[in-house]
């Protein structure tokens, strides 16, 4: 009874929730609102009431602005926080509704990116986004997983065996009402095609094993291609400037070099014998084929590589070798998509490498999360993200300069090249200077930035 009748009077003018409400109402079109509607749930969760997707989006944007990321915390704020109650219109959606809406929003291809660039255009129309300097940086964000849960392939297979043993025990137990543990029954036999539930522990273990196998196959295929190219260049005599041979063909390259050295010494001996038979004056006879300096060096290199290969085979056969397991690739059972990343100051964290680009006034132009442990190799991709965001800002500045009424105009941003927003990437680069932190200032990163310019 003591609260104002108009809910907007609960918060003062210029409050952040008012800005979010107005922004969402201006950027969400009818087509976009239709894409925001998640599919109706099935089974016991189905119900006739459906919340407005624009309201759910408003609440989520305001929650992220306030640093509230948990669905249960958002539901709690909608119940007791006045600003959240203004955003949701005194409705209190369940936390599962927020979770399902967020999952649907992120699952739509390009939908979250489209919303980001629409909001970026509104900010630029309001005067933000100085493109005199565009800076890129990376930061390690911890995942909701412990690094102690990371295991090698051997550890994952051992864990999978333990999970399957527990499932068989539960299935054979007379007191077990549910039979097999949820998500593990599909691991017990190959006759079941779908595979385990990815949300279960068994499903995450299987996902980690499949990821490791896919990475290994990709690395082996790449090594085969590099080795084939190196051997072809070596056979053609053009491998002088290629450096050391790839590990996959090191033995084959060493054999070829030994054969070439022996063949060269045989040619020298044959030439000496021919000159001696022709009655020409000759010096002392050359070394026998295979005993010359180059041949001895090539043979020593081949023997060393053979010894290394034999040692590595023995280590691979030894399942309890700790040193080999420490260097082997690892995957996290709790979050298979996360990686073990080095952090500033020493140590490691289980998480993601997040890259972002910002304008001179700290307006974010774009960003993404990746699994790469370093920042230097992300310079080219981050430069493309920065160019696209700068193109959106430049288009908004041009539209706002044409007339104040153009603030309500929202450009339709697609996921393609920056030229689609009406302002070419070249024009955006002319107005801006790209800067990066020391992690992206390696020679490779500077070379990629020069290519971008």
Buried (B, 14 or more C-beta within 10 A) or exposed (E): EEEEEEBEEBBEEEBEBBBBBEBBEBBBEEEBEEBBBBEEEEEEEEEEEEBBBBBBBBBBBBBEEBEBEEBEBBBBBBEEBEBBBBBBBEBBBBBEBBBBBBEBBEEBEEBEBBBBBBBBBBBBBEEBBBBEEBBBBBBBEBBEBEBEBBBBBBBBBEBBEEBBEBBBEBBEEEEEEEEBBBBBBBBBEEEEEEBBBEEBBBBBBBBBBEBBEEEEEEEEEEBEEBBEBBBEBBEEEEBEEBEEBBBBBBBBBBBBBBEBBBEBBBEBBEEBEEEEEEEEEBEEEBEEBBEBEBBBEBBEBBEEBEEEEEEEEEEEEEEEBEEBBEEBBBBBBBBBBBBBBEEEEEEBBBBBBBBBBBBBEEBBBBBBBBEBEBBBBBBBBBBBBBBBBBBBBBBBBBBBEEEEEBBEBBBBBEEEEBEBBBBBBEBBBEBBEBBBEEBBBBEEBBEBBEEBE
